[in-house]
């Protein structure tokens, strides 16, 4: 597959595709500042049925424009890029309501990186050591709106939740829980905060784990008792 992105980091759609639905095919854009990495991912997905690479971008800013123009189902986005990083690009892509779901594909698996990506609204977080099958399955799952986490990332999240440390909610978790207290459904919370419904579910699961509760109502009550949210 020929590289679709010039060396200056600008984006190129590589075809005359207008971004419309294509018979159930998952339309994907690749966003990474390394040409070789984009080519490698494109080669991995090239033979996968039902997956089509419709564009590539070499930086986050170019990715935002590409997503807005092509409206792909999934954007595979690296975290550390010039001009605009992956987290900022994720935030902007979702804010523009393109219908694109962002799946992070990176080499970084620190707690900070993972949390920033989830906070921004990424539907999943994969590492670049993923196999072809794992990558293809993750792309299809992301297109369906499902949360996708690399096993190592999931382990880090679970381990962090189990740490005996004082409970604290992130700003996004507090926003989600306040929206729950307002009586909003997951879909309504997603629209209010401009994040995927699957991401709302991920935040709530993390809140449940932190507060050791099993439902939304109890989470709100406990959070209010502990002064974690204010009404």
Secondary structure by P-SEA (a helix, b strand, c coil): cccccccccccccccccccccccccbbbbbbcccaaaaaaaaaaaccccccccccccccaaaaaaaaaaccccccccccccccccaaaaaaaaaaacccbbbbbbcccccaaaaaaaaaacccccccccccaaaaaaaaaaaaabbbbbcaaaaaaaaaaaaccccccccaaaaaaaaaaaacccaaaaaaaacccaaaaaaaaaaaaaaaccccaaaaaaaaaaaccccc
